Amino acid sequence: MNKMLCLMAGLLFAVTVAGAEDPVPTGAAPAPLSRFSLGVHLSYWNVPDLDEFDLRGAFGLGLSGQYRLHRNLALDLRFSGFAAGDSYDLYRPEQGWYKIYTDVVTVPLEAGLLACLPLGESFTLYGGPGMGYYIFDGEIRIEQGPWETTYDLDLKDKGGYYVLLGVRAQLARNAAVYLEGKYTWVETSPKHEFTCPGGCDQLAHKPIDQDLDFSGLAINCGMLFTF
């Protein structure tokens, strides 16, 4: 899980740095806006196959950078992080109570093209296709009294693709809010059949030895700043 924590820390650092702007001298005319915009959004990704781990979906944070190639066309780069987790208690006769934690993390690195359609002065409808590389990680942690054991799910990183549709509302000259839906197609699988010494797969989950389909709809809501 260390690589996921490092990637998420980098995302938060990038958001902090991007938010810092030099003050504009009083009375000076505003500088022309550049072609570059930076967006930050919260996201919920509905992944039906997370039922494999008794999870229902993944919450995340995303950073997007857009470069306008034309008034109606932009290059879109995205870096996001999603995490899904759950825990439950399980009792087994002659063994006692177990506390079982499951965590699955996904880090999408994506690039796409956006076609933009202005709807008056304040609203813009946009959408387009894209491709990405998706980094997966996960673990199952089992506690029983003072004993704790952690098992790495060791999922493969895979390529995938997506299509996106959104609407943006301009709040100020250089700030807007946006709402978008993004459907992603991507699958992963364990690097090897997941089994636990002592039979934790029978205790916590059935053996994980097949492809896991992470395809699903994500809803993003955030703000976009133009510099």
N, C-alpha and C positions, 0 to 999 in steps of 0.2 A: 504493500500500500504506500510505501515511501515515495515512489515516483508520482503517484496521484497527488499526494500532499504538496510536493514541490511544484507541480503544474498549477494547482489551485492557488498556491501562494504567489506564483508569478502572475497569474491573472489578476489577483487583488492588487498587487503592486503596480501593474500596468494601468489599472483603472485610476489609482491614486495619482500617478504621475500625469496621466492624460487630463485630469480635472484641473491641474494647476495652469493658470493663465497669467500673463503679464498684464498689469493694470494699464488702462488706456488713459493718457493725459486728459485732464479736464478741458473741455472745449475743443478737443481735436476731432476731426471727422473720422468716423469708423473706417478701418481698413477694409478693402474688398475681401470677401470671403474666398477661401481656397476651394479647390475641388474635393478636398478630403473631409470626411465626416467620421466621427467615432460614436458608436452606440453601446449602451450597457443595458442588459435586460435580465429579468427573472423569467424562469421557464419551468413548465411542467411537461414531461415526456411520458406519454401513455404507452407502455410496452407490455402487451398481453403475455408474452413469454416469461415475464418476471414472476408469473404465477408458479414457475418451476421452483422459485425460492420463497414462495408465499408472500411475495411483494406485489404491489399494485401499480407502481409507477415511480418515476424518478424526478426529483426536483433539482433545479440547476441554476447556474449563473453564467451569463454569456457576454462576450465582448465582440463587437463587430466593427470592422473598418471598411468604409465605402469610398471609392474613388470614382468620380463622375467622368466617364469617357465622353459623354454627350448629354444634352439636356434630358434625354429620355433613356439613357443607358448608363449603368454603373457596374463596376467590378466590386464584388462583395467578399470579404475575407472574415472568417469567424473562428473564434476559439472559445470553447465552452467546457463546463464541467458539470456532470450530473451524478447524484448519489441517491441510492435507494437502500433503506435499511429497515429491519424489523427484528423483534425479539419475542420469545414466548417461553412459557414454562411447560415442562414435560415430566410426568411421573412414570417411573417404571418399577413394577413390583420387585422387591428384594434389592433394588439399587438406589431408590430414592428420587429426589427431585433434580432435574437438570434445567439450567437456563441456557437457551440457545439464541445466539445473535447471528444474523446474516447481513452482510453489506456487499453491495455491488456498485462499482464506480465506472463511469464512462467519460472519456475526454474526447470530444469530436474536434478535429482540425479540418475546416471546410473552406471551399472557394466556389464562387458561382457568379452568374451574371443576373442583373436585375433590370427588367424593363419597367420604366416609370411612366405613369399616366397622370398628369396634374388634373385635379378636379376643382377648379376654381383657384383662389389665391391661398387657401389654407390647407387643403387636403390633397394627398397624392396616393394613388393606388399603384402598387408595385408587386412584382413577382418574377419568378424565373427558376431555372434548374441549377444544380450544383453537384459537386462531388466532394468526398471527404475521406479522411483516414481516421479510424475510430480505435482508441486505446481503451482496453477493458481490463479491469482488475476486480477481485472480490475475495471474500474470506468467510468462513463459518467458524464462529468461536463458541465453544461449549464450556460452561462452568458447572461444577458440582462441588458444593462446599468450598474448601480452600483450593481446589484444583481447577486449572484453566488450560484448555488446549485450543490452539488455533490452526485451521487448515486453509491453505491458499487454494482458491478455485483455479488459478493459473489459466485464464482465458486468452485465446489468440486475439491479437490486434488485426483488424480487417479494414478493407476499403469498402465504400458504399456510395450511395448517391441520394439526392433529395430534390424535392420541389417545394417552393415557398410562395405564399401569397400574403400580402399585408397591406395595411393602410396607415398612413402617417398624417398627423395633424400638427401644423406649424404653430408653436406658441409664441415665438419671438424670431427675430432675424436669424439667429444662429442656434435655435433650440426647438426640438419637436418631440412629440410622444408618438409611439407606434405600437400597433398590435398586429401580430402575424401568426399564421398557422404554417407549420413546416412538417411535411411527411417525409420520413427517412426510411430507406430500405438498406438494411445491413444485417448480416448474420455473423455469429461467432461460434466457437466450440472450444471445449477444453483441449489443451495441448496434449493431454493424455487422459485416460479414463480416471475420473475422480473417485477415489476410494479412500476410506480412512482406516488406519489400524484400529482394531477393536470394534469395527462396524459402526462408526458414527454416521455413515451414509444411511444405514437402516434406522438409526436413532433420529437423525435430523431430516434427511431428505432421501429420496430414491437416488440410485447412482446416476451421475450426470455424465453421459457418454454420447450424447447426440448434439446436433446443431441447435443453437439457441437463436431464435429469430428476434432481433431487437428492433424490427420494423414497427413504426408507430407514429402517431401524430403528436407533435409538440406545439404548445401554445406559448408564445413569447410576448412579453409586455415590457417596454422600456423607454428610454430617452435617447435621442440622437443629437449630437452637438457638431456644428460645422465651424471650422477654425479659419 
